[in-house]
Amino acid sequence: MNCFDCAAHGQPAPAVAVCADCGAALCYDHAHVTARWLTRTMVISRAVTIDPPARTIRCAVCQAARAAAPAAGYPAARLAMAAGSAAVPAGPGDSPVRRLQVRDSCGGGERV
């Protein structure tokens, strides 16, 4: 298997890795290795980081897209809610995270 980026430039080189996001074959020069911190849930729902970090290999395009994307999660959901961008009204027993999950799973603002 040859590197996708090298083949696009007319210089085939053997691949040593595969992009974790798009699956493109990569040579050593085009592979971007990043650390991925894994966590384990301990007693009382406490998340503990596991050492050493795992590694993720991505192509330049996927690495740039990943670096440009805003971080998702509860803090981002709270900021979105504070800005008034939530399309789903609050109901009894709803949390901001649950409302965003419902909106994302429906593809719009409808509730299931």
KAKA-V340656 format. One record per residue. N is the residue number from 0. PHI is phi in radians with two decimals (* if undefined). PSI is psi as a letter, one per 30 degrees, with the letter a starting at -180 (* if undefined). D_CENTER is the distance of its C-alpha to the mean C-alpha in whole Angstrom. Layout:
n & phi & psi & d_center
N & PHI & PSI & D_CENTER
N & PHI & PSI & D_CENTER
//
This chain:
n & phi & psi & d_center
0 & * & k & 27
1 & -1.91 & l & 26
2 & -1.13 & k & 24
3 & -1.14 & e & 22
4 & -1.18 & e & 22
5 & -1.15 & e & 26
6 & -1.12 & e & 27
7 & -1.15 & f & 26
8 & -1.63 & g & 28
9 & 1.39 & g & 31
10 & -2.22 & i & 31
11 & -1.05 & k & 30
12 & -2.36 & k & 29
13 & -1.13 & k & 28
14 & -1.45 & k & 24
15 & -2.10 & f & 23
16 & -2.68 & l & 19
17 & -2.22 & k & 17
18 & -1.08 & k & 13
19 & -1.20 & f & 11
20 & -1.67 & e & 9
21 & -1.82 & f & 12
22 & 1.49 & g & 15
23 & -1.24 & k & 17
24 & -1.32 & k & 20
25 & -2.29 & k & 20
26 & -1.51 & l & 23
27 & -1.09 & e & 23
28 & -1.26 & f & 23
29 & -1.70 & f & 20
30 & -1.47 & k & 18
31 & -1.92 & j & 15
32 & -1.77 & k & 15
33 & -2.20 & l & 13
34 & -1.43 & k & 13
35 & -2.18 & j & 11
36 & -1.46 & j & 13
37 & -1.61 & l & 13
38 & -2.21 & l & 15
39 & -2.19 & k & 18
40 & -1.50 & k & 20
41 & -1.78 & a & 23
42 & -1.00 & k & 26
43 & 1.09 & h & 26
44 & 0.93 & h & 22
45 & -1.67 & k & 22
46 & -1.50 & k & 19
47 & -2.10 & k & 20
48 & -1.31 & k & 18
49 & -1.73 & k & 19
50 & -1.83 & k & 20
51 & -1.35 & l & 20
52 & -1.21 & l & 16
53 & -1.35 & l & 15
54 & -2.08 & k & 14
55 & -2.20 & k & 11
56 & -1.93 & k & 13
57 & -2.33 & l & 12
58 & -1.37 & l & 14
59 & -1.10 & e & 15
60 & -1.17 & e & 14
61 & -1.19 & e & 10
62 & -1.15 & e & 11
63 & -1.15 & e & 12
64 & -1.15 & e & 10
65 & -1.16 & e & 7
66 & -1.22 & f & 10
67 & -1.47 & f & 11
68 & -1.28 & k & 8
69 & -1.22 & k & 10
70 & -1.20 & k & 8
71 & -1.75 & l & 8
72 & 2.57 & a & 11
73 & -1.09 & e & 14
74 & -1.05 & e & 15
75 & -1.15 & e & 14
76 & -1.14 & e & 15
77 & -1.14 & e & 19
78 & -1.13 & e & 19
79 & -1.12 & e & 18
80 & -1.16 & e & 21
81 & -1.17 & e & 23
82 & -1.39 & f & 23
83 & 1.45 & g & 24
84 & -1.63 & g & 22
85 & -1.36 & k & 21
86 & -1.58 & f & 23
87 & -1.79 & k & 24
88 & -1.20 & l & 27
89 & -1.24 & k & 27
90 & -2.27 & l & 29
91 & -1.12 & k & 30
92 & 1.42 & g & 28
93 & -1.48 & k & 25
94 & -2.05 & l & 22
95 & -1.01 & e & 20
96 & -1.15 & e & 17
97 & -1.09 & e & 19
98 & -1.09 & e & 20
99 & -1.18 & e & 17
100 & -1.12 & e & 16
101 & -1.14 & e & 19
102 & -1.10 & e & 19
103 & -1.16 & e & 15
104 & -1.27 & f & 17
105 & -1.57 & f & 20
106 & 1.40 & g & 19
107 & -2.81 & b & 21
108 & -1.83 & g & 23
109 & -1.37 & l & 25
110 & -1.67 & k & 25
111 & -1.68 & * & 25
//
